[in-house]
Amino acid sequence: MSDEQSRANAVRAADVPPRTRPSNYPEPFASRMAGRTKRQLGDLFGLTNFGVNLTTIAPGGVSALHHRHTTQDEFVFVLEGELVLVTDAGETVLAAGMCAGFPKGGTAHHLINRSTAEATYLEIGDRSPADVATYPDDDIAATLGPDGRWVFTRKDGTPY
């Protein structure tokens, strides 16, 4: 049986195991993602053109470092709870049923859970080759390698 034949066609998203490594960031940034759980739904189905994650953020947690992408578009849809969207322009509260999108090269962004309950959302992004993520608030840069993995460096190019 091929990998394609053995893949599930439908699952309950909450039953997908969380990814084993909470963050791809190197330290000291990875520990800032404590309280974030991602379930890689797109990978489960073998999707290669875009990724879909079911992400839950505990109270006080964040979605990612404040960032923007050079070639990747991103979209989030809040399913449960309340999150604060932080962009270069300010903050917006996102409640269940609300969504936000971030075109490539657009505003830097991330989500914060300032509530007292978990918040869950879908995040969808394309997998554009050679994407670069920039982080205006932190000394880190990321380039998507040809193998689909992020390579992290300091802004001066030295590796972590």
SESEGU-814747 format. One record per residue: residue number from 1; residue in three letters; x, y, z of N, C-alpha, C, O, CB in turn. Coordinates in steps of 0.1 Angstrom, whole numbers. Glycine has a CB too. Layout:
<lomars>
NUM | ala | X | Y | Z | X | Y | Z | X | Y | Z | X | Y | Z | X | Y | Z
...
</lomars>
This chain:
<lomars>
1 | met | 9 | -12 | 0 | 0 | 0 | 0 | 9 | 12 | 0 | 18 | 13 | 8 | -10 | 0 | 12
2 | ser | 6 | 22 | -9 | 14 | 34 | -10 | 11 | 43 | 2 | 1 | 42 | 9 | 12 | 42 | -23
3 | asp | 20 | 53 | 5 | 17 | 63 | 15 | 4 | 70 | 13 | -4 | 73 | 22 | 28 | 74 | 16
4 | glu | 1 | 73 | 0 | -12 | 80 | -3 | -24 | 71 | 0 | -34 | 77 | 6 | -12 | 84 | -18
5 | gln | -23 | 59 | -2 | -34 | 50 | 0 | -36 | 48 | 15 | -47 | 45 | 20 | -32 | 36 | -6
6 | ser | -25 | 48 | 23 | -26 | 46 | 37 | -30 | 58 | 45 | -33 | 57 | 57 | -13 | 41 | 43
7 | arg | -30 | 70 | 39 | -34 | 82 | 46 | -49 | 82 | 49 | -57 | 77 | 41 | -30 | 95 | 38
8 | ala | -53 | 89 | 60 | -67 | 90 | 63 | -73 | 101 | 54 | -67 | 110 | 49 | -69 | 95 | 78
9 | asn | -86 | 99 | 51 | -93 | 109 | 43 | -101 | 119 | 52 | -103 | 130 | 47 | -103 | 102 | 34
10 | ala | -104 | 114 | 64 | -111 | 123 | 73 | -108 | 119 | 87 | -107 | 107 | 90 | -126 | 123 | 70
11 | val | -106 | 129 | 96 | -103 | 126 | 110 | -110 | 137 | 118 | -114 | 148 | 113 | -88 | 126 | 113
12 | arg | -111 | 135 | 131 | -115 | 146 | 140 | -102 | 153 | 144 | -93 | 147 | 149 | -122 | 140 | 153
13 | ala | -102 | 166 | 140 | -90 | 174 | 142 | -84 | 173 | 156 | -72 | 172 | 157 | -92 | 188 | 138
14 | ala | -92 | 174 | 166 | -87 | 174 | 180 | -81 | 160 | 183 | -73 | 160 | 193 | -98 | 177 | 189
15 | asp | -83 | 150 | 176 | -77 | 137 | 178 | -63 | 135 | 172 | -56 | 125 | 175 | -86 | 126 | 173
16 | val | -59 | 144 | 164 | -46 | 144 | 158 | -36 | 147 | 168 | -37 | 157 | 175 | -45 | 154 | 145
17 | pro | -26 | 138 | 170 | -16 | 141 | 181 | -9 | 154 | 178 | -6 | 158 | 167 | -6 | 130 | 182
18 | pro | -6 | 162 | 189 | 2 | 174 | 188 | 16 | 171 | 183 | 21 | 160 | 185 | 3 | 182 | 201
19 | arg | 22 | 180 | 176 | 36 | 178 | 171 | 45 | 176 | 183 | 42 | 182 | 194 | 41 | 189 | 162
20 | thr | 55 | 168 | 182 | 63 | 164 | 194 | 72 | 176 | 198 | 75 | 177 | 210 | 71 | 152 | 190
21 | arg | 76 | 184 | 189 | 85 | 195 | 193 | 76 | 208 | 193 | 71 | 212 | 182 | 97 | 196 | 183
22 | pro | 74 | 214 | 204 | 65 | 226 | 205 | 69 | 237 | 196 | 60 | 245 | 192 | 64 | 230 | 219
23 | ser | 82 | 239 | 193 | 86 | 250 | 185 | 98 | 246 | 176 | 106 | 238 | 180 | 89 | 262 | 193
24 | asn | 99 | 252 | 164 | 111 | 250 | 156 | 122 | 261 | 159 | 133 | 259 | 155 | 107 | 251 | 141
25 | tyr | 118 | 271 | 167 | 128 | 281 | 170 | 139 | 276 | 179 | 137 | 266 | 187 | 121 | 293 | 178
26 | pro | 151 | 281 | 177 | 162 | 278 | 187 | 159 | 285 | 200 | 152 | 295 | 200 | 176 | 281 | 181
27 | glu | 166 | 281 | 211 | 166 | 288 | 223 | 174 | 301 | 221 | 184 | 301 | 214 | 172 | 280 | 235
28 | pro | 170 | 312 | 227 | 161 | 313 | 238 | 147 | 316 | 234 | 138 | 318 | 242 | 166 | 324 | 247
29 | phe | 144 | 314 | 221 | 130 | 317 | 216 | 120 | 306 | 218 | 109 | 308 | 220 | 131 | 321 | 201
30 | ala | 125 | 293 | 217 | 116 | 282 | 217 | 108 | 282 | 230 | 96 | 279 | 230 | 124 | 269 | 216
31 | ser | 115 | 285 | 241 | 108 | 284 | 254 | 97 | 295 | 255 | 88 | 294 | 264 | 118 | 286 | 266
32 | arg | 97 | 305 | 247 | 87 | 315 | 247 | 74 | 310 | 241 | 63 | 316 | 242 | 91 | 328 | 240
33 | met | 75 | 298 | 235 | 63 | 292 | 229 | 56 | 282 | 238 | 47 | 275 | 234 | 67 | 285 | 216
34 | ala | 60 | 282 | 251 | 53 | 273 | 261 | 39 | 278 | 261 | 36 | 289 | 261 | 60 | 275 | 275
35 | gly | 30 | 268 | 262 | 16 | 271 | 262 | 9 | 270 | 248 | -3 | 273 | 247 | 14 | 284 | 268
36 | arg | 17 | 267 | 238 | 12 | 266 | 224 | 13 | 251 | 220 | 23 | 245 | 221 | 20 | 275 | 214
37 | thr | 1 | 246 | 215 | 1 | 233 | 210 | -4 | 233 | 196 | -14 | 239 | 192 | -9 | 224 | 219
38 | lys | 4 | 226 | 187 | 0 | 226 | 173 | -3 | 212 | 168 | 4 | 202 | 172 | 11 | 232 | 164
39 | arg | -14 | 210 | 161 | -17 | 197 | 155 | -16 | 200 | 140 | -24 | 207 | 134 | -32 | 192 | 159
40 | gln | -7 | 193 | 133 | -4 | 195 | 119 | -13 | 188 | 110 | -10 | 176 | 106 | 11 | 191 | 116
41 | leu | -24 | 194 | 107 | -35 | 187 | 100 | -31 | 185 | 85 | -34 | 175 | 79 | -48 | 195 | 101
42 | gly | -25 | 195 | 79 | -21 | 194 | 65 | -11 | 183 | 62 | -13 | 175 | 53 | -15 | 207 | 60
43 | asp | -2 | 181 | 71 | 8 | 171 | 70 | 2 | 157 | 71 | 6 | 148 | 64 | 19 | 172 | 81
44 | leu | -8 | 156 | 79 | -15 | 143 | 81 | -21 | 138 | 67 | -21 | 126 | 65 | -26 | 144 | 91
45 | phe | -25 | 147 | 59 | -31 | 144 | 46 | -21 | 144 | 35 | -25 | 142 | 23 | -43 | 153 | 43
46 | gly | -9 | 147 | 38 | 2 | 148 | 27 | 1 | 160 | 19 | 6 | 160 | 7 | 0 | 136 | 18
47 | leu | -5 | 171 | 24 | -6 | 183 | 16 | 8 | 189 | 15 | 15 | 190 | 25 | -15 | 193 | 23
48 | thr | 12 | 193 | 3 | 25 | 199 | 1 | 25 | 214 | -4 | 35 | 221 | -2 | 32 | 191 | -10
49 | asn | 14 | 219 | -9 | 13 | 233 | -13 | 10 | 242 | -2 | 13 | 254 | -3 | 3 | 234 | -24
50 | phe | 3 | 238 | 8 | 0 | 246 | 19 | -1 | 238 | 32 | -4 | 226 | 31 | -13 | 254 | 17
51 | gly | 0 | 245 | 43 | 0 | 238 | 56 | -13 | 243 | 64 | -17 | 254 | 62 | 12 | 240 | 64
52 | val | -18 | 234 | 72 | -29 | 237 | 81 | -26 | 232 | 95 | -23 | 220 | 96 | -43 | 231 | 75
53 | asn | -27 | 241 | 104 | -25 | 237 | 118 | -37 | 240 | 127 | -43 | 251 | 125 | -12 | 243 | 124
54 | leu | -40 | 231 | 136 | -50 | 234 | 146 | -42 | 238 | 158 | -35 | 229 | 164 | -60 | 222 | 149
55 | thr | -42 | 250 | 162 | -33 | 255 | 173 | -41 | 260 | 185 | -51 | 267 | 183 | -25 | 267 | 167
56 | thr | -37 | 256 | 196 | -43 | 260 | 209 | -33 | 268 | 217 | -21 | 263 | 218 | -49 | 248 | 217
57 | ile | -37 | 279 | 222 | -28 | 287 | 231 | -34 | 289 | 244 | -46 | 293 | 246 | -26 | 301 | 224
58 | ala | -26 | 285 | 254 | -31 | 286 | 268 | -30 | 301 | 272 | -24 | 309 | 266 | -21 | 278 | 278
59 | pro | -37 | 304 | 283 | -37 | 318 | 288 | -22 | 322 | 290 | -14 | 315 | 296 | -45 | 319 | 302
60 | gly | -19 | 334 | 285 | -6 | 339 | 286 | 4 | 335 | 275 | 15 | 340 | 274 | 0 | 335 | 299
61 | gly | -1 | 326 | 267 | 8 | 321 | 256 | 7 | 329 | 243 | -1 | 338 | 242 | 4 | 307 | 253
62 | val | 17 | 327 | 234 | 17 | 334 | 222 | 18 | 324 | 210 | 22 | 312 | 212 | 30 | 343 | 221
63 | ser | 14 | 329 | 198 | 14 | 320 | 186 | 28 | 318 | 180 | 31 | 308 | 176 | 4 | 326 | 176
64 | ala | 35 | 329 | 181 | 48 | 329 | 174 | 55 | 342 | 178 | 50 | 351 | 185 | 47 | 329 | 158
65 | leu | 68 | 343 | 174 | 75 | 356 | 176 | 68 | 366 | 166 | 63 | 361 | 156 | 90 | 355 | 173
66 | his | 69 | 378 | 169 | 64 | 389 | 160 | 72 | 387 | 146 | 84 | 389 | 146 | 65 | 403 | 166
67 | his | 65 | 385 | 135 | 72 | 381 | 123 | 64 | 385 | 110 | 52 | 389 | 111 | 75 | 367 | 123
68 | arg | 71 | 385 | 99 | 64 | 386 | 86 | 72 | 377 | 76 | 83 | 373 | 79 | 64 | 401 | 81
69 | his | 65 | 373 | 65 | 71 | 364 | 55 | 73 | 372 | 42 | 66 | 381 | 39 | 62 | 352 | 53
70 | thr | 84 | 368 | 35 | 86 | 374 | 22 | 78 | 368 | 10 | 75 | 375 | 1 | 101 | 373 | 19
71 | thr | 75 | 355 | 11 | 67 | 349 | 0 | 55 | 341 | 5 | 47 | 337 | -3 | 76 | 339 | -7
72 | gln | 53 | 339 | 18 | 42 | 331 | 23 | 30 | 340 | 27 | 32 | 350 | 34 | 46 | 323 | 35
73 | asp | 18 | 336 | 23 | 6 | 342 | 28 | 2 | 334 | 40 | 4 | 322 | 40 | -5 | 343 | 17
74 | glu | -5 | 340 | 50 | -10 | 333 | 61 | -24 | 338 | 64 | -28 | 349 | 61 | -1 | 336 | 74
75 | phe | -32 | 328 | 70 | -46 | 331 | 74 | -49 | 324 | 87 | -44 | 313 | 89 | -55 | 326 | 62
76 | val | -56 | 331 | 96 | -60 | 324 | 108 | -75 | 326 | 110 | -81 | 336 | 106 | -53 | 330 | 120
77 | phe | -81 | 316 | 116 | -96 | 316 | 119 | -98 | 311 | 133 | -94 | 300 | 136 | -104 | 307 | 108
78 | val | -103 | 320 | 142 | -105 | 316 | 156 | -117 | 307 | 157 | -128 | 311 | 153 | -106 | 329 | 165
79 | leu | -115 | 296 | 163 | -126 | 286 | 165 | -132 | 288 | 179 | -144 | 287 | 181 | -121 | 272 | 164
80 | glu | -124 | 289 | 189 | -128 | 290 | 203 | -120 | 300 | 211 | -108 | 301 | 208 | -128 | 276 | 210
81 | gly | -126 | 307 | 220 | -118 | 316 | 229 | -116 | 330 | 222 | -123 | 334 | 213 | -105 | 310 | 232
82 | glu | -106 | 337 | 228 | -103 | 351 | 224 | -88 | 353 | 224 | -81 | 348 | 233 | -110 | 361 | 234
83 | leu | -83 | 359 | 213 | -69 | 362 | 211 | -67 | 376 | 208 | -77 | 383 | 203 | -63 | 353 | 200
84 | val | -56 | 382 | 211 | -52 | 395 | 207 | -43 | 394 | 195 | -32 | 389 | 196 | -46 | 403 | 219
85 | leu | -47 | 400 | 184 | -38 | 401 | 172 | -29 | 413 | 174 | -34 | 424 | 175 | -46 | 401 | 159
86 | val | -16 | 411 | 173 | -7 | 422 | 175 | 0 | 424 | 161 | 6 | 415 | 156 | 4 | 420 | 186
87 | thr | -2 | 436 | 155 | 5 | 439 | 142 | 13 | 452 | 144 | 13 | 458 | 155 | -6 | 441 | 131
88 | asp | 20 | 456 | 134 | 28 | 468 | 134 | 18 | 480 | 136 | 23 | 491 | 141 | 35 | 470 | 121
89 | ala | 6 | 479 | 133 | -4 | 490 | 134 | -11 | 490 | 147 | -18 | 500 | 150 | -14 | 489 | 123
90 | gly | -9 | 480 | 156 | -16 | 480 | 169 | -22 | 466 | 172 | -17 | 456 | 167 | -27 | 490 | 169
91 | glu | -32 | 467 | 181 | -38 | 454 | 185 | -53 | 454 | 182 | -60 | 464 | 182 | -36 | 453 | 201
92 | thr | -58 | 441 | 179 | -72 | 439 | 176 | -76 | 426 | 184 | -69 | 416 | 183 | -75 | 437 | 161
93 | val | -87 | 426 | 191 | -92 | 414 | 197 | -99 | 406 | 187 | -108 | 411 | 180 | -102 | 418 | 209
94 | leu | -96 | 393 | 187 | -102 | 383 | 178 | -110 | 373 | 186 | -104 | 366 | 195 | -92 | 376 | 169
95 | ala | -123 | 372 | 184 | -132 | 363 | 191 | -135 | 351 | 182 | -132 | 352 | 170 | -145 | 370 | 196
96 | ala | -141 | 341 | 187 | -145 | 329 | 179 | -153 | 334 | 167 | -162 | 342 | 169 | -153 | 319 | 188
97 | gly | -150 | 329 | 156 | -157 | 332 | 144 | -150 | 343 | 136 | -154 | 346 | 124 | -171 | 336 | 147
98 | met | -140 | 349 | 141 | -133 | 360 | 134 | -120 | 354 | 127 | -115 | 344 | 131 | -129 | 371 | 144
99 | cys | -116 | 361 | 117 | -104 | 357 | 110 | -95 | 369 | 106 | -99 | 380 | 107 | -108 | 349 | 97
100 | ala | -83 | 366 | 103 | -73 | 376 | 98 | -64 | 370 | 88 | -62 | 358 | 88 | -65 | 381 | 110
101 | gly | -59 | 378 | 79 | -50 | 373 | 68 | -38 | 382 | 67 | -39 | 394 | 70 | -57 | 373 | 55
102 | phe | -27 | 376 | 63 | -14 | 383 | 62 | -8 | 380 | 49 | -2 | 369 | 47 | -5 | 380 | 74
103 | pro | -8 | 389 | 39 | -2 | 387 | 26 | 13 | 387 | 28 | 19 | 394 | 37 | -7 | 397 | 16
104 | lys | 20 | 381 | 19 | 35 | 381 | 19 | 40 | 395 | 19 | 34 | 404 | 12 | 41 | 373 | 7
105 | gly | 50 | 398 | 27 | 56 | 411 | 27 | 48 | 421 | 35 | 52 | 433 | 35 | 59 | 416 | 14
106 | gly | 37 | 417 | 41 | 28 | 426 | 48 | 33 | 429 | 62 | 45 | 429 | 65 | 14 | 420 | 48
107 | thr | 23 | 433 | 70 | 26 | 437 | 84 | 32 | 425 | 92 | 27 | 413 | 90 | 14 | 443 | 90
108 | ala | 41 | 428 | 101 | 45 | 417 | 111 | 33 | 415 | 120 | 25 | 424 | 123 | 58 | 422 | 118
109 | his | 33 | 403 | 126 | 21 | 399 | 134 | 24 | 387 | 143 | 34 | 380 | 141 | 9 | 396 | 125
110 | his | 16 | 386 | 153 | 15 | 374 | 161 | 2 | 375 | 170 | -4 | 386 | 171 | 28 | 372 | 170
111 | leu | -1 | 364 | 176 | -13 | 364 | 185 | -9 | 361 | 199 | 1 | 354 | 202 | -23 | 352 | 180
112 | ile | -16 | 367 | 209 | -14 | 366 | 223 | -27 | 362 | 229 | -38 | 367 | 226 | -8 | 379 | 230
113 | asn | -27 | 352 | 239 | -39 | 349 | 246 | -38 | 356 | 260 | -31 | 352 | 269 | -40 | 333 | 248
114 | arg | -45 | 367 | 261 | -46 | 375 | 273 | -58 | 371 | 282 | -60 | 377 | 292 | -46 | 390 | 270
115 | ser | -65 | 361 | 277 | -77 | 357 | 285 | -74 | 347 | 296 | -62 | 344 | 298 | -88 | 351 | 275
116 | thr | -84 | 342 | 302 | -82 | 332 | 313 | -85 | 318 | 308 | -85 | 309 | 316 | -90 | 335 | 325
117 | ala | -89 | 316 | 295 | -92 | 303 | 290 | -84 | 300 | 277 | -79 | 310 | 271 | -107 | 303 | 286
118 | glu | -82 | 288 | 274 | -75 | 284 | 262 | -83 | 290 | 249 | -95 | 292 | 250 | -74 | 269 | 260
119 | ala | -75 | 293 | 239 | -81 | 297 | 226 | -75 | 288 | 215 | -64 | 284 | 215 | -77 | 312 | 223
120 | thr | -84 | 284 | 206 | -80 | 275 | 195 | -83 | 282 | 182 | -94 | 288 | 180 | -87 | 262 | 196
121 | tyr | -74 | 280 | 172 | -76 | 286 | 159 | -70 | 277 | 148 | -61 | 269 | 151 | -70 | 300 | 158
122 | leu | -74 | 279 | 136 | -68 | 273 | 125 | -58 | 283 | 119 | -61 | 294 | 117 | -78 | 268 | 114
123 | glu | -46 | 278 | 115 | -37 | 286 | 108 | -33 | 279 | 95 | -31 | 267 | 95 | -24 | 289 | 117
124 | ile | -34 | 287 | 84 | -32 | 282 | 71 | -21 | 290 | 64 | -22 | 303 | 64 | -45 | 281 | 63
125 | gly | -11 | 284 | 59 | -1 | 291 | 51 | 4 | 283 | 40 | 4 | 271 | 40 | 11 | 295 | 61
126 | asp | 9 | 290 | 29 | 14 | 283 | 18 | 28 | 279 | 21 | 34 | 283 | 31 | 14 | 292 | 5
127 | arg | 34 | 271 | 13 | 47 | 266 | 15 | 57 | 270 | 4 | 63 | 262 | -3 | 47 | 250 | 16
128 | ser | 57 | 283 | 2 | 65 | 289 | -9 | 80 | 286 | -7 | 85 | 288 | 4 | 62 | 304 | -10
129 | pro | 86 | 281 | -17 | 101 | 278 | -15 | 109 | 291 | -13 | 105 | 302 | -18 | 106 | 271 | -28
130 | ala | 119 | 290 | -6 | 129 | 301 | -3 | 122 | 312 | 5 | 127 | 323 | 4 | 134 | 306 | -16
131 | asp | 112 | 309 | 12 | 105 | 320 | 20 | 115 | 324 | 31 | 123 | 316 | 36 | 92 | 314 | 27
132 | val | 115 | 337 | 35 | 123 | 342 | 46 | 113 | 349 | 55 | 104 | 356 | 52 | 133 | 352 | 40
133 | ala | 115 | 345 | 68 | 107 | 352 | 79 | 116 | 362 | 86 | 128 | 358 | 90 | 101 | 341 | 89
134 | thr | 111 | 374 | 88 | 119 | 384 | 95 | 112 | 387 | 108 | 99 | 386 | 109 | 121 | 397 | 87
135 | tyr | 119 | 390 | 118 | 114 | 392 | 132 | 119 | 406 | 137 | 130 | 407 | 141 | 119 | 381 | 141
136 | pro | 110 | 416 | 135 | 115 | 430 | 139 | 119 | 432 | 153 | 126 | 441 | 156 | 104 | 440 | 135
137 | asp | 113 | 424 | 163 | 116 | 426 | 177 | 127 | 417 | 183 | 130 | 419 | 194 | 103 | 424 | 184
138 | asp | 132 | 408 | 175 | 141 | 398 | 180 | 153 | 396 | 171 | 152 | 398 | 159 | 134 | 384 | 183
139 | asp | 165 | 392 | 176 | 177 | 389 | 168 | 176 | 375 | 162 | 183 | 366 | 167 | 190 | 391 | 177
140 | ile | 167 | 373 | 153 | 166 | 360 | 146 | 160 | 363 | 132 | 153 | 372 | 130 | 156 | 351 | 155
141 | ala | 164 | 354 | 123 | 159 | 354 | 109 | 158 | 339 | 106 | 164 | 330 | 111 | 169 | 361 | 99
142 | ala | 149 | 336 | 96 | 146 | 322 | 92 | 145 | 322 | 77 | 138 | 330 | 71 | 133 | 317 | 99
143 | thr | 151 | 311 | 71 | 149 | 308 | 57 | 144 | 294 | 55 | 149 | 285 | 62 | 163 | 310 | 50
144 | leu | 134 | 293 | 47 | 129 | 279 | 44 | 138 | 272 | 35 | 140 | 277 | 23 | 114 | 280 | 38
145 | gly | 144 | 261 | 39 | 154 | 254 | 31 | 147 | 245 | 21 | 135 | 244 | 21 | 162 | 245 | 40
146 | pro | 155 | 240 | 11 | 149 | 232 | 1 | 142 | 219 | 6 | 134 | 213 | -1 | 159 | 228 | -9
147 | asp | 146 | 215 | 18 | 140 | 203 | 24 | 127 | 206 | 31 | 121 | 197 | 38 | 150 | 196 | 33
148 | gly | 122 | 219 | 31 | 110 | 223 | 38 | 112 | 226 | 53 | 102 | 228 | 60 | 100 | 213 | 36
149 | arg | 125 | 227 | 57 | 127 | 230 | 71 | 133 | 244 | 73 | 140 | 248 | 64 | 137 | 219 | 77
150 | trp | 130 | 250 | 84 | 135 | 264 | 86 | 149 | 263 | 91 | 152 | 255 | 100 | 126 | 271 | 96
151 | val | 157 | 272 | 86 | 171 | 274 | 91 | 171 | 288 | 98 | 168 | 298 | 92 | 181 | 274 | 79
152 | phe | 175 | 288 | 110 | 175 | 300 | 119 | 189 | 305 | 120 | 198 | 298 | 123 | 168 | 297 | 132
153 | thr | 190 | 318 | 119 | 203 | 325 | 121 | 200 | 338 | 129 | 188 | 342 | 131 | 210 | 328 | 108
154 | arg | 211 | 344 | 134 | 209 | 358 | 139 | 208 | 367 | 127 | 210 | 363 | 116 | 222 | 362 | 148
155 | lys | 204 | 379 | 130 | 202 | 389 | 119 | 215 | 391 | 111 | 215 | 395 | 99 | 197 | 402 | 124
156 | asp | 227 | 390 | 118 | 240 | 392 | 111 | 244 | 379 | 103 | 254 | 379 | 96 | 250 | 395 | 121
157 | gly | 235 | 369 | 103 | 238 | 356 | 95 | 245 | 345 | 103 | 246 | 334 | 98 | 246 | 360 | 84
158 | thr | 250 | 348 | 115 | 256 | 337 | 123 | 246 | 327 | 128 | 235 | 331 | 132 | 264 | 343 | 135
159 | pro | 249 | 315 | 128 | 239 | 304 | 131 | 237 | 304 | 146 | 245 | 308 | 155 | 244 | 291 | 127
160 | tyr | 225 | 298 | 150 | 222 | 295 | 164 | 228 | 282 | 167 | 226 | 277 | 178 | 207 | 296 | 167
</lomars>
